[in-house]
């Protein structure tokens, strides 16, 4: 497992946090996703053999948020 920290823009409420958490948690290879509204970031533990960091960013962006 690897951990990565992703800056997430566009979150304004706990509903956004739940949305981003759900999107990340549904991806194959994601072990955990902790999303913080205050920090504007997501800490994700994932299996790089199954999923790339770029795929994580893409999933967040597809959900309507900015990711870097």
Backbone as CSV, one residue per row, in Angstrom:
resi,resn,N_x,N_y,N_z,CA_x,CA_y,CA_z,C_x,C_y,C_z
1,UNK,0.837,-1.186,0.000,0.000,0.000,0.000,0.878,1.244,0.000
2,UNK,0.390,2.252,-0.698,1.021,3.569,-0.697,0.015,4.566,-0.174
3,UNK,0.519,5.656,0.374,-0.343,6.755,0.804,-0.002,7.982,-0.006
4,UNK,-1.022,8.723,-0.386,-0.808,9.973,-1.105,-1.726,11.035,-0.540
5,UNK,-1.273,12.270,-0.617,-2.062,13.409,-0.158,-2.472,14.199,-1.394
6,UNK,-3.775,14.396,-1.558,-4.300,15.092,-2.728,-5.015,16.356,-2.270
7,UNK,-4.628,17.488,-2.847,-5.338,18.737,-2.586,-6.657,18.692,-3.352
8,UNK,-7.758,18.964,-2.644,-9.083,18.926,-3.258,-9.712,20.316,-3.152
9,UNK,-10.053,20.885,-4.287,-10.681,22.203,-4.320,-12.159,22.098,-4.654
10,UNK,-12.924,23.067,-4.182,-14.334,23.105,-4.508,-15.247,22.491,-3.470
11,UNK,-14.679,21.990,-2.369,-15.515,21.434,-1.302,-15.986,22.574,-0.410
12,UNK,-17.289,22.607,-0.117,-17.817,23.690,0.704,-18.624,23.212,1.905
13,UNK,-18.849,21.892,2.006,-19.672,21.383,3.106,-19.355,19.910,3.368
14,UNK,-19.958,19.385,4.418,-19.724,17.978,4.756,-20.304,17.048,3.687
15,UNK,-21.298,17.519,2.956,-21.837,16.719,1.853,-20.782,16.505,0.773
16,UNK,-19.983,17.541,0.522,-18.885,17.427,-0.438,-17.859,16.410,0.045
17,UNK,-17.551,16.480,1.327,-16.592,15.540,1.924,-17.100,14.113,1.750
18,UNK,-18.380,13.902,2.029,-18.978,12.573,1.890,-18.931,12.108,0.434
19,UNK,-19.187,13.015,-0.485,-19.155,12.699,-1.907,-17.752,12.256,-2.329
20,UNK,-16.741,13.040,-1.983,-15.359,12.716,-2.349,-14.927,11.398,-1.687
21,UNK,-15.279,11.228,-0.412,-14.938,9.984,0.292,-15.568,8.779,-0.395
22,UNK,-16.829,8.928,-0.793,-17.534,7.830,-1.445,-16.944,7.480,-2.791
23,UNK,-16.597,8.506,-3.566,-16.002,8.281,-4.885,-14.675,7.540,-4.750
24,UNK,-13.836,7.997,-3.829,-12.530,7.359,-3.642,-12.678,5.949,-3.078
25,UNK,-13.555,5.798,-2.088,-13.737,4.496,-1.453,-14.281,3.437,-2.380
26,UNK,-14.976,3.852,-3.438,-15.564,2.895,-4.382,-14.554,2.388,-5.410
27,UNK,-13.403,3.031,-5.494,-12.410,2.611,-6.485,-11.709,1.329,-6.056
28,UNK,-11.529,0.394,-6.985,-10.786,-0.822,-6.642,-9.336,-0.463,-6.307
29,UNK,-8.830,-1.036,-5.235,-7.453,-0.780,-4.835,-7.316,0.265,-3.739
30,UNK,-8.409,0.963,-3.399,-8.347,1.959,-2.327,-8.648,1.281,-0.997
31,UNK,-7.697,1.371,-0.066,-7.876,0.771,1.260,-8.583,1.738,2.200
32,UNK,-8.251,3.030,2.105,-8.903,4.027,2.947,-8.766,5.405,2.318
33,UNK,-9.729,6.260,2.640,-9.694,7.646,2.163,-10.211,8.539,3.276
34,UNK,-9.355,9.423,3.756,-9.732,10.392,4.788,-9.761,11.768,4.138
35,UNK,-10.941,12.375,4.107,-11.110,13.662,3.448,-11.366,14.730,4.508
36,UNK,-10.634,15.834,4.417,-10.768,16.932,5.372,-11.247,18.186,4.663
37,UNK,-12.394,18.695,5.093,-12.924,19.944,4.534,-12.032,21.116,4.939
38,UNK,-11.645,21.175,6.208,-10.841,22.291,6.718,-9.495,22.389,6.007
39,UNK,-8.855,21.242,5.785,-7.544,21.235,5.132,-7.662,21.255,3.609
40,UNK,-8.838,20.887,3.091,-9.028,20.837,1.643,-8.179,19.769,0.992
41,UNK,-8.144,18.609,1.642,-7.305,17.536,1.111,-7.871,16.159,1.433
42,UNK,-7.348,15.189,0.701,-7.722,13.794,0.922,-6.441,12.984,1.098
43,UNK,-6.403,12.178,2.149,-5.278,11.261,2.367,-5.788,9.882,1.975
44,UNK,-5.165,9.293,0.971,-5.655,8.043,0.407,-4.582,6.963,0.494
45,UNK,-4.966,5.811,1.037,-4.103,4.635,1.029,-4.623,3.732,-0.086
46,UNK,-3.735,3.399,-1.008,-4.152,2.621,-2.177,-3.050,1.668,-2.633
47,UNK,-3.450,0.699,-3.458,-2.522,-0.279,-4.008,-2.086,0.200,-5.386
48,UNK,-0.831,0.621,-5.542,-0.383,1.150,-6.836,-0.332,0.087,-7.934
49,UNK,-0.434,-1.177,-7.571,-0.478,-2.246,-8.572,-1.849,-2.280,-9.249
50,UNK,-2.857,-1.746,-8.556,-4.238,-1.790,-9.039,-4.683,-0.440,-9.593
51,UNK,-4.171,0.637,-9.015,-4.687,1.969,-9.278,-3.540,2.966,-9.277
52,UNK,-3.595,3.940,-10.193,-2.560,4.977,-10.228,-3.039,6.233,-9.509
53,UNK,-2.091,7.080,-9.140,-2.447,8.361,-8.526,-3.257,9.198,-9.507
54,UNK,-2.912,9.118,-10.786,-3.647,9.861,-11.814,-5.116,9.427,-11.852
55,UNK,-5.383,8.151,-11.632,-6.769,7.664,-11.614,-7.526,8.229,-10.412
56,UNK,-6.832,8.383,-9.285,-7.454,8.995,-8.102,-7.842,10.446,-8.408
57,UNK,-6.916,11.184,-9.009,-7.186,12.575,-9.366,-8.351,12.658,-10.351
58,UNK,-8.361,11.774,-11.325,-9.424,11.758,-12.324,-10.782,11.487,-11.719
59,UNK,-10.840,10.583,-10.751,-12.114,10.255,-10.104,-12.655,11.454,-9.336
60,UNK,-11.769,12.183,-8.661,-12.194,13.373,-7.920,-12.690,14.443,-8.891
61,UNK,-11.960,14.632,-9.982,-12.363,15.630,-10.972,-13.673,15.241,-11.648
62,UNK,-13.872,13.957,-11.922,-15.120,13.489,-12.529,-16.318,13.739,-11.609
63,UNK,-16.054,13.797,-10.294,-17.114,14.054,-9.330,-17.425,15.560,-9.208
64,UNK,-16.661,16.395,-9.941,-16.946,17.829,-9.961,-16.067,18.684,-9.071
65,UNK,-14.962,18.121,-8.598,-14.051,18.878,-7.727,-12.695,19.019,-8.420
66,UNK,-11.891,19.958,-7.933,-10.540,20.127,-8.436,-9.595,19.253,-7.624
67,UNK,-8.618,18.653,-8.295,-7.662,17.784,-7.602,-6.263,18.030,-8.145
68,UNK,-5.298,18.077,-7.229,-3.893,18.205,-7.650,-2.983,17.504,-6.683
